[in-house]
Amino acid sequence: MTYFKAFLAGFLSTLVFHQGLLAILHAASATPRTAYALTPIPPFHVPAVLSLSFWGGVWGIVLWLLIGRAGGATYWLLALILGAILPSIVALFVVFPLKGQPVAGGWKAQMIVGALILNGAWGIGVALFMRLFQRSG
């Protein structure tokens, strides 16, 4: 049941924290990327935001395995740092090249910093949702 909660935390955090922050950044003209993209993507032709949220759920399990035993400020700091770094490394150095994009977004600072900020917010969201889930059941 804990893995399901961690998956759900990662899924919801993607929708609320990651995509919410992206929407704010886009509205402030800080990024050309729009949030909540509904473009169907292969191989299952689901909306991009749902695919991203699914992978956010998978990463939620990974993050929970790494931060679940921590407490206090360490819990939140690990959620922020590991949430920022781990998914960003995989996205920038594995996913981008697999999609035919340059490694690390062509080493553009805006791309790298943006990934770290969005994923850091996602990590905090996972930690928050897991705390809420623990209190409710």
ABEGO torsion letter per residue (X at the ends): XAAAAAAAAAAAAAAAAAAAAAAAAAAAGABABBBGBABBBOAAGBBAAAAAAAAAAAAAAAAAAAAAABBEAAAAAAAAAAAAAAAAAAAAAAAAAAAGBBBGGGGBAAAAAAAAAAAAAAAAAAAAAAAAAAAAX
